[in-house]
Amino acid sequence: MDRSLIRNVAIIAHVDHGKTTLVDQLLRQSGHFLRGELSGDLIMDSNPLERERGITILSKNCAVDYVQRDGKRYHINLVDTPGHADFSGEVERVLKMADGALLLVDAYEGVMPQTRYVLSKALAAGLKPIVVVNKMDRPEARPHEVVEEVFDLLVELGADDHALDFPTVFASAKEGWACSDADAAPPPGEGDIHALFRVLIDRVPPPGGDSKAPLQILITSLDYSDYVGRIGIGRVFSGVARAGVPVVSLHSDGSRTAQRISALLRFSGLKRAETSEVWAGDLCAVVGLEKVEIGDTIADPDRPSALPTVPVDEPTLHMTFRINDGPFAGREGRYVTSRQIRERLMKELRSNVALRVEERGDEFVVSGRGLLHLGILLENMRREGYELAVGKPEVITREENGRRLEPLERLAVDVPSDYVGAVMQLVGDRRGEMIRMNPHQVRTHLRFLIPARGLIGLRSRLLTATRGEAVLHHRFQEYGEPRGHIPGRSNGVMVAMETGRVTAYALDQLADRGIMFVQPGEEVYEGQIVGEHNKDKDIPVNAARQKQLTNIRSSTRDTAVTLKAPRRLSLEDALEYIEADELVELTPASIRLRKRWLRELDRKRVARRAETP
């Protein structure tokens, strides 16, 4: 195919600014699909967790063939990237596949922490942005101010004059229209998105690469098929990839493996079509390589030359994974041994480039970009049938010139103006420093610099203080001097004294002690955390206590017991809630909180030992 008719574009943005919805509209309005062939919303979010949480976790590839009015048919490879900071490892590697970037910015929220990050990575990769001010249908939209914010950010990031002369498109991906004038929005139901196609074709350069040079394919993503095994996805930087020819895989550790390409797949719509060859500048999927990893170069065996690998930022958070050794171990899961957990983590390392795993005896110290990054891994393991227990998340510090430094994060909080004081109080208690305050009508946008450890447990407290109105995002900024002590959980917990089935009678007796995490009929065991105490100390309780029966007839009937609904913690909430002496027990059917030492006598012995100098 003529390289001048190919465009490779990455779509980058802060979380929830509309990337996946925009890709939906590009697919629908390209004319590439038959009526009824595309159904539903968020077509690219195929992972069940992505649909449940409404976020993109894994980068996705698709392609559309767009015919302009002059009859030229352009092949546009689109890469939809995650917007959440915890999955920015996905963004870093797939930018190598693109020649241009669509930078989406919410018409109300404007520049956010992840906007800064993805734009800096795009500039570092040499990509010139096309700015798409999305969500123009919002009544509080402020498009002209947002464009100025993007320009200021580019200046701050040191962009050259060419990048500063960025084209701007104003769009509503939800309503399916785009135009070049912020004040010329079409009437509802009458617009289209072809203005974005035209800007994309005009301003994104065609891919480079010499098709006569030796073969070089950089693998940036992996897939797996039960029929053909591992599939390497990447870009042909030079030469021509052909099916059936021998190649050599140049691995990042310097080793190499001689292999053969059994089949080549080219992106076509949401699918992959088999082809005999792929020329330099195009994206492809390579089948038949038994040993291939992210960052490998697939090269000509006679003239092998490796491409530079993609540098990935280091993790900032770690936690301990271990087998589930509680009394209910093995009841609900299929994979319960340390060996099985190790094999699953090693498998995850092959495709999750931002993850690190260190073995310490029977435990595994797993490091990632943030709580959501590790939480998604744990949720996937639960659903696959694994049982395990994990410890309290801890930040990763760094030693420089004999000084210990801790990670600092840029935090953005958007709240109703009435709750600004409460937010400043909570963030200030966690050693956060306010950088900027921008009032917008009835809401206020606040920005802070806060230690990463101060973010653990902050989201739930902010939501409680603002009655669920707070919207917060954070992004790693730098390593800095430790900010001092940060208060932990202010309340103690209620710990079950014995194993048994929870009774309504017992919970009624404990109702004035605090908030329960369990309900009648559930099984609990000694050492399990069954509720939050009203005071700041832990107490043992009997949640399985039975009402004693007597042979004396009561003068009045027992009244019905009315209990409050228990607090149900999500996986991320549970990880944020626990303290250092506690664990979260995960099984396919349950999320339980427990003490690390189940017997009260053992906990007292450990506490005395810690107090002894």
C-alpha positions in Angstrom: 0.0 0.0 0.0 1.1 3.6 -0.7 2.7 4.9 2.5 1.4 8.4 1.9 -2.2 7.0 2.4 -1.4 5.6 5.9 -1.9 7.5 9.1 -0.9 6.2 12.5 -2.7 8.1 15.3 -2.7 7.6 19.1 -5.6 9.1 21.1 -4.4 10.4 24.4 -6.2 12.2 27.3 -7.0 12.4 31.0 -9.4 9.8 32.3 -13.0 10.2 31.3 -12.4 12.9 28.8 -14.1 10.8 26.1 -11.4 9.0 24.1 -13.2 5.7 23.7 -16.5 7.4 22.8 -14.7 9.5 20.2 -13.2 6.3 18.7 -16.8 4.9 18.6 -17.8 7.8 16.4 -14.8 7.6 14.1 -15.7 4.0 13.5 -19.4 4.6 13.0 -19.0 7.6 10.6 -16.0 6.3 8.6 -18.4 4.4 6.2 -16.3 1.3 6.8 -19.1 -0.7 8.5 -22.5 -1.9 7.3 -25.6 -0.7 9.1 -26.1 -2.7 12.4 -22.5 -4.0 12.3 -21.5 -1.9 15.3 -23.8 -2.1 18.3 -23.7 -0.6 21.8 -21.4 2.1 23.2 -17.7 2.0 24.1 -17.1 -0.6 21.5 -13.3 -0.6 22.2 -13.8 -1.4 25.9 -14.2 -5.1 25.4 -12.7 -6.2 28.8 -15.5 -6.9 31.4 -13.7 -4.8 34.0 -13.5 -1.9 31.6 -17.2 -1.9 31.0 -18.0 -2.3 34.7 -15.7 0.6 35.8 -16.2 2.8 32.8 -12.4 3.2 32.2 -10.0 2.0 29.6 -7.3 -0.3 31.1 -5.6 -1.8 28.1 -4.6 0.0 24.9 -6.5 -1.1 21.8 -5.8 -1.1 18.1 -8.3 -0.7 15.3 -8.3 0.8 11.8 -10.7 2.6 9.5 -10.5 3.2 5.7 -11.7 6.7 5.0 -12.5 7.9 1.5 -12.1 11.7 0.9 -14.0 13.7 -1.6 -11.2 13.4 -4.1 -11.5 9.6 -4.1 -8.4 8.9 -2.1 -8.8 6.0 0.4 -6.8 6.5 3.6 -6.0 3.7 6.0 -6.0 5.2 9.5 -4.6 3.1 12.4 -6.1 4.2 15.7 -4.7 3.4 19.1 -7.0 4.0 22.0 -4.9 4.5 25.2 -5.9 4.4 28.9 -6.5 7.7 30.6 -6.0 6.7 34.3 -2.5 7.5 35.7 -2.1 3.9 37.0 -2.1 2.5 33.5 0.2 5.0 31.9 2.7 2.2 31.2 0.3 1.3 28.4 0.5 4.8 27.0 4.3 5.0 27.0 4.9 2.0 24.8 2.1 2.4 22.3 3.1 6.0 21.4 6.0 4.4 19.5 3.4 3.1 17.0 2.1 6.5 16.2 3.1 9.5 14.0 0.5 11.9 15.5 -1.6 12.3 18.6 -5.2 13.4 19.1 -5.1 15.2 22.5 -8.6 15.2 24.0 -9.4 17.8 26.7 -12.7 18.2 28.4 -14.4 21.5 27.5 -15.1 22.1 31.2 -12.4 20.4 33.2 -9.6 21.6 30.9 -6.0 20.5 31.6 -5.8 17.8 34.3 -2.8 15.9 35.8 -2.9 13.1 33.3 -3.2 15.6 30.4 0.2 16.9 31.4 1.7 13.5 31.6 0.4 12.1 28.2 1.3 15.3 26.4 4.8 15.3 27.8 5.3 11.7 26.6 3.9 12.5 23.2 6.3 15.5 22.8 9.2 13.3 24.0 8.2 10.8 21.2 8.3 13.6 18.6 4.5 13.6 18.0 2.7 16.9 17.2 -0.7 17.1 18.9 -4.0 17.8 17.4 -6.1 19.3 20.2 -9.7 18.1 20.4 -11.8 20.1 22.9 -14.4 17.4 23.6 -17.8 17.5 25.5 -18.9 20.8 23.9 -22.4 19.7 24.7 -21.8 20.5 28.4 -23.7 23.6 29.5 -20.7 24.8 31.5 -18.2 24.4 28.7 -15.5 27.0 28.4 -13.6 26.1 25.2 -11.6 29.2 24.6 -10.1 29.1 28.2 -9.3 25.4 27.7 -7.4 26.1 24.5 -5.4 28.7 26.3 -4.7 26.2 29.1 -3.4 23.7 26.6 -1.1 26.4 25.0 0.3 27.4 28.4 0.9 23.7 29.2 2.8 23.2 25.9 5.0 26.3 26.7 5.6 24.9 30.2 6.7 21.5 28.7 9.1 23.2 26.3 7.3 22.4 23.0 8.8 23.9 19.8 7.1 26.4 17.6 5.7 23.8 15.3 3.9 22.0 18.2 2.7 25.3 19.6 0.9 25.9 16.2 -1.5 23.1 16.9 -4.8 22.7 15.1 -7.9 22.7 17.3 -11.1 20.8 16.7 -14.2 21.3 18.9 -16.4 18.2 19.3 -19.0 16.3 21.1 -18.2 12.7 20.8 -21.4 11.8 22.6 -23.5 13.7 20.0 -21.3 12.7 17.1 -20.1 16.0 15.7 -16.9 18.0 15.2 -16.2 21.5 13.8 -13.3 24.0 13.6 -15.2 26.9 15.2 -16.2 26.7 18.9 -19.2 29.1 18.2 -20.6 27.1 15.3 -22.0 24.0 16.9 -24.5 22.2 14.7 -28.2 21.7 15.8 -28.8 18.4 17.6 -28.8 15.4 15.3 -27.4 17.3 12.3 -23.7 17.3 12.7 -21.0 14.8 11.7 -17.4 14.2 12.6 -15.8 14.5 9.2 -14.0 17.8 10.1 -11.9 15.7 12.5 -11.1 13.2 9.7 -9.9 16.1 7.5 -7.7 17.7 10.1 -6.3 14.3 11.0 -5.3 13.5 7.4 -3.9 17.0 6.7 -1.9 17.4 9.9 -0.7 13.9 10.8 2.4 13.1 8.7 2.5 9.8 6.7 4.8 7.2 8.3 8.5 7.1 7.5 10.7 4.0 7.1 12.6 2.4 4.2 10.9 -0.6 2.7 14.2 -1.6 1.1 16.1 -1.7 4.4 16.5 -4.8 6.6 13.4 -5.8 8.5 12.7 -4.2 11.9 9.4 -4.7 13.8 9.1 -3.3 17.3 6.7 -5.3 19.5 4.7 -3.0 21.7 1.8 -5.2 22.8 1.0 -8.9 23.2 -2.2 -10.9 22.6 -3.0 -14.6 22.9 -5.1 -17.0 21.0 -6.1 -20.6 22.0 -5.6 -21.6 18.4 -2.2 -20.0 17.4 -0.7 -19.1 20.8 1.1 -15.7 21.4 0.6 -12.9 19.0 3.0 -10.0 18.9 1.6 -6.6 17.9 3.8 -3.8 16.7 5.0 -1.5 13.9 7.2 -2.2 10.9 9.9 0.5 11.1 11.8 -0.7 8.1 11.8 -3.4 5.5 8.8 -5.6 4.5 7.3 -8.3 6.8 6.3 -11.4 5.0 4.5 -14.5 6.1 6.4 -17.8 6.0 9.9 -16.2 6.2 12.5 -16.9 8.9 13.2 -14.0 11.3 15.2 -13.5 14.5 13.8 -12.1 17.7 16.2 -9.7 19.4 15.3 -9.6 23.1 15.8 -6.8 25.5 18.4 -8.8 27.6 20.6 -9.1 24.5 19.7 -12.7 23.6 18.2 -13.7 20.3 15.9 -16.5 19.1 15.6 -17.8 15.5 11.9 -18.2 14.5 9.5 -18.1 11.6 6.5 -15.9 10.9 3.6 -18.3 10.2 1.0 -15.6 9.5 0.7 -11.8 9.3 -2.4 -9.9 10.3 -3.3 -6.3 9.4 -5.8 -4.2 11.3 -9.1 -3.7 9.5 -11.9 -2.1 11.5 -12.2 -3.9 14.8 -10.8 -7.1 13.3 -7.5 -8.4 11.9 -7.3 -9.5 8.3 -4.6 -12.0 7.2 -2.2 -10.6 4.6 0.9 -11.8 2.8 3.1 -8.8 3.6 3.2 -5.5 5.6 5.4 -2.7 4.5 7.4 -0.2 6.5 5.2 2.4 8.3 2.2 0.1 8.9 1.0 -1.7 12.0 0.6 -5.5 12.1 0.1 -8.6 14.3 2.7 -11.3 14.0 1.7 -15.0 14.5 3.9 -18.0 15.0 6.6 -16.6 17.3 6.8 -18.9 20.3 9.2 -16.6 22.2 8.3 -12.9 21.9 8.1 -10.2 24.6 7.2 -6.6 24.7 10.2 -4.5 23.6 11.6 -7.2 21.3 12.7 -6.4 17.7 11.8 -8.8 15.0 14.6 -8.5 12.5 16.2 -9.9 9.3 18.3 -13.0 10.4 21.1 -12.0 7.9 21.3 -8.3 9.0 19.8 -8.2 12.6 19.7 -4.7 14.2 17.7 -4.0 17.4 15.5 -0.9 17.8 15.8 1.0 21.1 13.4 -0.3 23.8 10.7 1.9 25.3 11.8 3.4 28.7 9.0 3.0 31.3 8.7 5.0 34.5 9.4 3.1 37.8 6.6 1.9 40.1 5.6 4.1 43.1 3.6 1.6 45.3 4.1 -2.0 46.4 2.3 -4.6 48.5 2.8 -8.1 49.6 1.0 -11.1 48.0 0.8 -14.4 49.9 -1.2 -17.5 50.0 -4.5 -17.5 51.8 -3.8 -19.3 55.1 -7.1 -18.5 56.8 -9.6 -21.1 58.1 -11.7 -20.9 55.0 -8.8 -21.3 52.6 -9.6 -23.5 49.5 -13.4 -23.4 49.8 -14.0 -21.0 46.9 -10.9 -20.9 44.7 -9.2 -23.3 42.4 -5.6 -21.9 42.6 -4.5 -21.7 46.2 -0.8 -22.6 46.3 2.3 -20.3 46.3 3.5 -22.0 43.1 0.3 -21.1 41.3 0.3 -17.5 42.4 3.9 -17.2 41.2 3.1 -18.6 37.8 0.2 -16.1 37.4 2.5 -13.2 38.4 5.2 -14.3 36.0 2.6 -14.5 33.2 1.4 -10.9 34.1 5.0 -9.6 33.8 5.1 -10.6 30.2 2.5 -7.9 29.2 2.3 -5.5 32.1 5.5 -3.5 31.6 4.9 -1.2 34.6 4.8 -4.2 37.1 7.6 -5.5 39.2 7.7 -8.7 41.2 10.2 -9.7 43.9 10.1 -13.1 45.7 10.7 -13.2 49.4 10.3 -16.7 50.6 6.7 -17.7 50.2 5.6 -14.1 49.7 5.8 -11.8 46.7 6.4 -8.1 46.8 4.5 -6.7 43.8 5.1 -3.1 42.8 3.0 -1.0 40.4 2.0 2.5 39.4 -0.8 2.9 42.0 -3.6 1.3 44.0 -5.9 0.9 40.9 -3.1 -0.6 38.9 -2.5 -3.4 41.5 -6.2 -3.6 42.3 -7.1 -4.5 38.7 -4.5 -7.3 38.8 -6.0 -8.6 42.0 -9.6 -8.4 40.6 -8.5 -10.3 37.5 -6.9 -13.0 39.7 -10.0 -13.3 41.8 -12.2 -13.8 38.7 -9.8 -16.4 37.4 -10.2 -18.6 40.5 -7.2 -17.5 42.7 -7.2 -17.2 46.4 -4.7 -15.0 48.1 -4.1 -12.5 50.9 -2.5 -9.1 50.4 -1.0 -6.6 52.9 -1.2 -2.9 53.3 0.0 -0.8 50.3 3.2 1.1 50.9 5.0 3.7 48.8 8.4 3.1 47.4 11.1 5.5 48.6 14.4 6.3 46.9 17.9 7.0 48.2 19.8 9.9 46.5 23.1 11.3 47.9 22.5 9.7 51.2 19.0 11.2 51.6 15.7 9.3 51.6 13.1 10.7 49.1 9.5 9.9 48.8 7.2 10.1 45.8 5.1 13.3 45.5 1.9 13.4 43.5 0.0 16.2 41.7 -3.6 16.0 43.0 -6.6 17.7 41.3 -9.9 17.9 43.2 -13.1 19.3 41.7 -15.8 20.0 44.4 -18.9 22.2 45.0 -17.6 25.5 46.4 -19.4 24.8 49.7 -17.0 21.9 50.5 -13.7 23.7 49.7 -12.9 24.1 53.4 -13.4 20.4 54.2 -11.2 19.4 51.3 -8.4 21.7 52.3 -8.6 20.4 55.8 -8.4 16.7 54.8 -5.6 17.2 52.2 -3.7 19.5 54.6 -3.8 16.8 57.4 -2.1 14.5 54.9 0.7 17.0 54.3 -0.7 18.3 51.0 0.3 21.7 49.7 -2.2 23.7 47.7 -0.8 25.0 44.4 -3.9 26.6 42.8 -7.5 27.3 43.3 -9.8 28.1 40.4 -13.5 28.8 41.0 -15.9 27.9 38.1 -19.5 28.9 38.7 -20.8 26.7 41.6 -17.7 24.4 41.7 -14.1 25.0 42.5 -11.0 23.3 41.1 -8.2 22.7 43.5 -4.7 21.5 42.9 -2.2 20.2 45.4 1.2 18.6 45.8 0.8 15.7 48.2 2.9 12.7 49.3 1.8 9.5 47.6 1.3 7.9 51.0 -1.2 10.6 51.8 -3.4 9.5 49.0 -4.0 6.0 50.5 -7.4 6.2 52.0 -8.0 9.8 51.0 -10.6 9.2 48.3 -13.2 7.6 50.6 -12.7 10.3 53.2 -13.1 13.1 50.6 -16.3 11.5 49.2 -17.7 11.2 52.7 -16.9 14.8 53.5 -18.4 16.1 50.3 -21.4 13.8 50.2 -20.1 12.0 47.2 -19.6 15.2 45.1 -15.8 15.3 45.0 -14.0 14.3 41.8 -10.3 13.7 42.2 -7.4 12.6 40.0 -3.7 12.3 40.7 -0.4 11.9 38.8 3.1 11.2 39.9 5.1 14.5 39.9 8.6 13.9 41.4 10.6 12.5 44.4 11.1 15.0 47.2 11.9 15.3 50.9 9.7 13.4 53.3 6.8 15.5 54.4 6.5 14.1 58.0 4.0 12.0 59.8 0.6 11.3 58.2 -2.2 10.1 60.4 -3.6 6.7 59.7 -7.0 5.2 60.4 -8.7 7.1 63.2 -11.0 4.2 64.3 -10.2 0.8 65.6 -11.9 -2.4 64.4 -14.1 -5.2 65.8 -12.4 -8.6 65.5 -14.3 -11.9 65.7 -13.5 -14.0 68.8 -14.7 -17.3 67.4 -15.7 -19.1 64.2 -19.3 -19.4 63.4 -22.3 -18.0 61.5 -23.3 -14.4 62.2 -26.6 -13.9 64.1 -29.0 -11.0 64.1 -29.0 -11.2 67.9 -25.3 -10.6 68.1 -25.3 -7.8 65.6 -28.1 -6.1 67.5 -26.0 -6.2 70.7 -23.0 -4.7 68.8 -25.0 -2.0 67.0 -23.9 0.8 69.3 -20.3 -0.2 69.1 -19.8 0.8 65.5 -20.4 0.0 61.9 -20.6 -3.7 60.8 -19.0 -5.2 57.7 -21.0 -8.5 57.9 -24.7 -9.5 58.0 -26.7 -12.3 59.5 -26.0 -15.7 58.0 -22.4 -15.1 56.9 -19.7 -17.3 58.2 -16.8 -15.6 60.1 -13.7 -16.9 61.7 -11.5 -16.0 64.7 -9.4 -13.0 63.7 -11.6 -11.8 61.0 -12.5 -8.0 61.0 -16.3 -7.8 61.2 -16.8 -4.1 61.8 -15.4 -0.6 62.6 -15.2 0.4 66.2 -16.5 3.8 67.3 -13.3 4.4 69.3 -9.7 4.4 68.3 -8.8 0.9 69.6 -9.5 -2.7 68.5 -11.9 -4.8 70.4 -12.7 -8.6 70.3 -16.4 -9.3 69.7 -18.6 -12.4 69.3 -20.5 -11.9 66.1 -21.9 -15.5 66.2 -23.4 -15.2 69.7 -26.7 -17.2 70.0 -29.6 -16.1 72.2 -30.0 -18.5 75.1 -33.3 -20.3 75.4 -35.0 -21.0 78.8 -38.0 -23.0 79.9 -39.5 -19.8 81.4 -42.3 -18.3 79.2 -41.7 -14.7 78.6 -44.5 -12.2 79.4 -43.9 -10.4 76.1 -42.9 -11.7 72.6 -39.5 -10.9 71.2 -39.6 -7.8 69.1 -38.3 -7.9 65.6 -34.6 -6.9 65.3 -33.9 -4.0 62.9 -30.3 -3.8 61.7 -28.5 -1.2 59.7 -27.2 -2.3 56.3 -23.6 -3.4 56.6 -20.8 -1.4 54.9 -19.6 -3.3 51.9 -16.0 -2.4 50.9 -14.8 -2.7 47.3 -11.4 -4.2 46.6 -9.7 -0.8 46.4 -11.6 0.4 49.5 -10.4 -2.6 51.5 -6.8 -2.1 50.4 -7.0 1.5 51.5 -8.7 0.6 54.8 -6.3 -1.9 56.4 -3.3 -1.2 58.6 0.1 -2.8 58.8 -1.0 -5.7 61.0 -4.0 -6.6 58.8 -4.6 -8.4 55.5 -7.2 -8.4 52.8 -8.3 -12.0 52.0 -9.4 -12.4 48.3 -11.3 -15.3 46.9 -13.5 -15.6 43.8 -16.7 -15.0 45.9 -15.5 -13.0 48.9 -13.4 -10.0 50.1 -12.6 -10.3 53.8 -10.6 -8.2 56.2 -8.5 -10.1 58.8 -5.7 -9.6 61.3 -2.3 -11.0 60.3 -2.3 -13.0 63.5 -5.7 -14.5 64.0 -5.5 -15.5 67.7 -5.8 -12.6 70.2 -3.1 -14.2 72.3 -0.7 -14.1 69.4 -1.5 -10.4 68.7 -0.8 -9.4 72.3 2.5 -11.3 72.2 3.6 -9.5 69.0 2.5 -6.1 70.4 4.5 -6.7 73.6 7.5 -7.7 71.6 7.3 -4.5 69.5 7.1 -2.4 72.7 10.3 -4.0 74.1 13.3 -1.9 73.4 
